């Protein structure tokens, strides 16, 4: 076994994947000192591991699609303050356990913005999870029925950032309202939650069967929060119109 083969084997055992990949480019580079070459190789390894970790975190978070904040069309949706959104990329709101609420009709980009912020959180090594509200309620109900509610509440409470999508599209009964309140109460002033909803906050009592619980949930979500009210047109309608225009011009 040659020295180079042994070196490759050592890098493989140490799982230094990026260094192993880029090593041949540096072996015959006389313009760099040994220290410079090692610095650059280790920097590539760090970058590789950081990107791999972010990809894994994004996969585990169960986002509905791969859309970042840079893909959001702020020109089409002028009611969304781009500077406010971009300032959130610092993830300072997570450090302060603040919540974010996106309110607007269907198709205006609420889920896109929530997903984009969630991906930024993953890249900042913050545990993140995305879940549809109806799916969340059904999971909580099933856990309640199977006497494992405490375990699932602990699981959802541990995430630094929990994204609950589409509150208001389906009514929530008494049990669902109570279980949802328990989750929000556990996260209150401890962890950050992003909410997307298609109904005004004043009408949440119509979605949650118990207005008292609805108010209690809102009280905890609104306290320490940033609220975005999106009043623009639907992106889906925009895409449909563009498709129709393309087909007409063929």
C-alpha positions as CSV (number, residue, x, y, z in Angstrom):
1,X,0.0,0.0,0.0
2,X,1.4,3.4,-1.0
3,X,1.6,6.4,1.2
4,X,-1.1,8.1,-0.9
5,X,-3.4,5.0,-0.7
6,X,-2.9,4.9,3.1
7,X,-3.7,8.6,3.3
8,X,-6.9,8.1,1.4
9,X,-7.8,5.2,3.6
10,X,-7.2,7.3,6.7
11,X,-9.4,10.1,5.3
12,X,-12.1,7.6,4.6
13,X,-12.0,6.2,8.2
14,X,-12.1,9.7,9.6
15,X,-15.0,10.6,7.3
16,X,-13.2,13.6,5.9
17,X,-15.1,13.3,2.6
18,X,-14.4,16.8,1.2
19,X,-10.7,16.7,2.0
20,X,-10.4,13.3,0.3
21,X,-12.2,14.7,-2.8
22,X,-10.1,17.9,-3.1
23,X,-6.8,16.5,-2.0
24,X,-5.4,15.6,-5.5
25,X,-5.7,19.3,-6.5
26,X,-3.4,20.3,-3.7
27,X,-0.7,17.7,-3.7
28,X,1.2,19.1,-6.6
29,X,0.4,22.8,-5.9
30,X,3.8,24.4,-5.2
31,X,2.2,27.8,-4.8
32,X,0.8,27.0,-1.4
33,X,2.5,26.2,1.8
34,X,1.5,23.1,3.8
35,X,-0.3,25.3,6.3
36,X,-2.2,27.2,3.5
37,X,-3.2,23.9,1.8
38,X,-4.4,22.4,5.1
39,X,-6.4,25.6,5.9
40,X,-8.2,25.5,2.5
41,X,-8.9,21.8,2.7
42,X,-10.3,22.0,6.2
43,X,-12.4,25.0,5.2
44,X,-13.9,22.9,2.3
45,X,-14.6,20.1,4.8
46,X,-16.4,22.5,7.1
47,X,-18.5,23.9,4.3
48,X,-19.3,20.4,3.1
49,X,-20.4,19.3,6.6
50,X,-22.4,22.5,7.1
51,X,-24.3,22.1,3.8
52,X,-24.9,18.4,4.5
53,X,-26.3,19.1,8.0
54,X,-28.6,21.8,6.6
55,X,-29.9,19.5,3.9
56,X,-30.6,16.8,6.5
57,X,-32.4,19.2,8.8
58,X,-34.5,20.5,5.9
59,X,-35.4,16.9,5.0
60,X,-36.4,16.1,8.5
61,X,-38.5,19.3,8.9
62,X,-41.0,18.0,6.3
63,X,-41.5,21.2,4.3
64,X,-44.1,20.9,1.6
65,X,-41.7,22.1,-1.1
66,X,-38.2,23.6,-1.6
67,X,-38.8,27.3,-1.8
68,X,-36.6,29.8,0.0
69,X,-37.2,33.5,0.7
70,X,-35.1,34.4,-2.4
71,X,-37.7,32.8,-4.6
72,X,-40.5,34.9,-3.2
73,X,-41.9,37.6,-5.6
74,X,-42.1,40.6,-3.4
75,X,-43.0,42.8,-6.4
76,X,-46.1,40.8,-7.0
77,X,-47.0,40.9,-3.3
78,X,-46.3,44.6,-2.2
79,X,-48.3,44.2,1.0
80,X,-45.4,42.1,2.3
81,X,-42.6,44.3,3.7
82,X,-39.4,42.7,2.2
83,X,-37.1,44.3,4.8
84,X,-39.2,43.0,7.7
85,X,-39.0,39.5,6.2
86,X,-35.3,39.6,5.4
87,X,-34.5,40.9,8.9
88,X,-36.1,37.7,10.3
89,X,-33.3,35.7,8.5
90,X,-31.1,36.5,11.5
91,X,-33.3,34.2,13.5
92,X,-33.2,36.6,16.4
93,X,-36.9,36.0,16.8
94,X,-36.2,32.4,17.6
95,X,-33.6,33.4,20.3
96,X,-36.3,35.7,21.8
97,X,-39.0,32.9,21.6
98,X,-41.2,35.2,19.4
99,X,-44.0,34.0,17.2
100,X,-44.8,35.0,13.6
101,X,-48.3,35.0,12.1
102,X,-49.0,35.2,8.4
103,X,-52.7,36.1,7.7
104,X,-54.2,36.2,4.3
105,X,-56.5,34.5,1.8
106,X,-55.5,31.4,-0.1
107,X,-52.6,31.6,-2.5
108,X,-51.0,34.8,-1.3
109,X,-47.7,33.2,-0.3
110,X,-48.2,32.5,3.5
111,X,-46.8,29.0,3.3
112,X,-44.0,30.0,1.0
113,X,-42.8,32.6,3.5
114,X,-43.2,30.3,6.4
115,X,-41.2,27.6,4.6
116,X,-38.5,30.0,3.6
117,X,-38.0,31.1,7.2
118,X,-38.1,27.5,8.3
119,X,-35.3,26.6,5.8
120,X,-33.2,29.5,7.2
121,X,-33.7,28.2,10.7
122,X,-32.4,24.8,9.5
123,X,-29.3,26.4,8.0
124,X,-28.8,28.1,11.4
125,X,-28.8,24.7,13.1
126,X,-32.2,25.3,14.8
127,X,-34.5,22.3,15.2
128,X,-37.5,23.0,13.0
129,X,-40.7,21.1,12.0
130,X,-43.5,21.9,9.6
131,X,-46.9,20.5,10.0
132,X,-50.4,21.1,8.6
133,X,-52.9,22.2,11.3
134,X,-55.5,19.5,10.5
135,X,-52.8,16.8,10.5
136,X,-51.4,18.1,13.8
137,X,-54.9,18.0,15.4
138,X,-55.5,14.5,14.2
139,X,-52.1,13.3,15.6
140,X,-52.8,14.9,18.9
141,X,-56.3,13.3,19.1
142,X,-54.9,9.9,18.2
143,X,-52.2,10.3,20.9
144,X,-54.9,11.3,23.4
145,X,-56.9,8.2,22.5
146,X,-53.9,5.9,22.9
147,X,-52.8,7.5,26.2
148,X,-49.5,8.9,24.8
149,X,-50.5,12.6,24.7
150,X,-47.7,13.6,27.1
151,X,-45.0,12.1,24.8
152,X,-46.3,13.8,21.6
153,X,-46.7,17.1,23.4
154,X,-43.1,16.9,24.6
155,X,-42.0,16.0,21.0
156,X,-43.7,19.1,19.4
157,X,-42.6,21.3,22.3
158,X,-38.9,20.5,21.8
159,X,-38.5,22.2,18.4
160,X,-36.9,25.6,18.5
161,X,-39.2,26.5,15.6
162,X,-42.6,24.9,14.9
163,X,-44.5,25.9,11.8
164,X,-48.3,25.2,11.9
165,X,-49.8,25.7,8.4
166,X,-53.4,26.5,7.3
167,X,-55.3,27.2,10.5
168,X,-58.9,28.0,9.6
169,X,-59.4,25.8,6.5
170,X,-61.2,23.2,8.6
171,X,-63.2,23.6,11.9
172,X,-61.7,22.3,15.1
173,X,-63.9,20.6,17.6
174,X,-63.8,20.8,21.4
175,X,-61.1,18.1,21.9
176,X,-59.0,19.4,19.1
177,X,-59.2,23.0,20.5
178,X,-58.2,21.8,24.0
179,X,-55.2,19.8,22.7
180,X,-54.0,22.6,20.5
181,X,-54.2,25.0,23.4
182,X,-52.1,22.6,25.5
183,X,-49.4,22.6,22.8
184,X,-49.3,26.4,22.4
185,X,-49.3,26.9,26.2
186,X,-46.2,24.6,26.5
187,X,-44.4,26.6,23.8
188,X,-45.4,30.0,25.1
189,X,-42.4,32.2,25.9
190,X,-40.1,29.2,25.5
191,X,-40.1,28.4,21.8
192,X,-41.1,30.1,18.5
193,X,-44.1,29.2,16.5
194,X,-45.0,30.3,12.9
195,X,-48.7,30.3,12.1
196,X,-50.3,30.7,8.7
197,X,-54.1,31.3,8.6
198,X,-56.7,32.4,6.0
199,X,-59.1,33.9,8.6
200,X,-58.8,37.2,10.6
201,X,-57.8,36.7,14.2
202,X,-61.2,38.2,15.2
203,X,-62.9,35.2,13.7
204,X,-60.8,32.4,15.3
205,X,-63.7,31.8,17.6
206,X,-65.6,30.4,14.6
207,X,-62.8,28.0,13.8
208,X,-62.2,26.7,17.3
209,X,-65.4,25.4,18.7
210,X,-64.8,27.0,22.1
211,X,-64.4,30.8,21.9
212,X,-62.8,30.9,25.3
213,X,-60.0,28.5,24.2
214,X,-59.6,30.4,21.0
215,X,-59.0,33.6,22.9
216,X,-56.5,31.9,25.2
217,X,-54.6,30.5,22.2
218,X,-54.5,33.9,20.5
219,X,-53.4,35.6,23.7
220,X,-50.3,33.4,23.8
221,X,-49.6,33.5,20.1
222,X,-50.0,37.3,19.7
223,X,-47.9,38.2,22.8
224,X,-44.3,38.5,21.7
225,X,-45.1,38.2,18.0
226,X,-44.8,39.8,14.5
227,X,-47.9,39.8,12.4
228,X,-48.0,40.0,8.6
229,X,-51.4,40.7,6.9
230,X,-51.1,39.9,3.3
231,X,-53.8,41.5,1.1
232,X,-52.5,40.8,-2.4
233,X,-53.6,38.5,-5.3
234,X,-53.2,34.8,-5.5
235,X,-50.0,33.4,-6.9
236,X,-51.9,30.4,-8.2
237,X,-54.1,32.7,-10.2
238,X,-51.1,34.5,-11.5
239,X,-49.5,31.2,-12.6
240,X,-52.8,30.2,-14.2
241,X,-53.1,33.4,-16.1
242,X,-49.5,33.2,-17.4
243,X,-50.1,29.6,-18.5
244,X,-53.3,30.7,-20.4
245,X,-51.4,33.6,-22.0
246,X,-48.6,31.2,-23.2
247,X,-51.1,28.8,-24.6
248,X,-53.0,31.5,-26.4
249,X,-49.8,32.9,-28.0
250,X,-48.7,29.5,-29.4
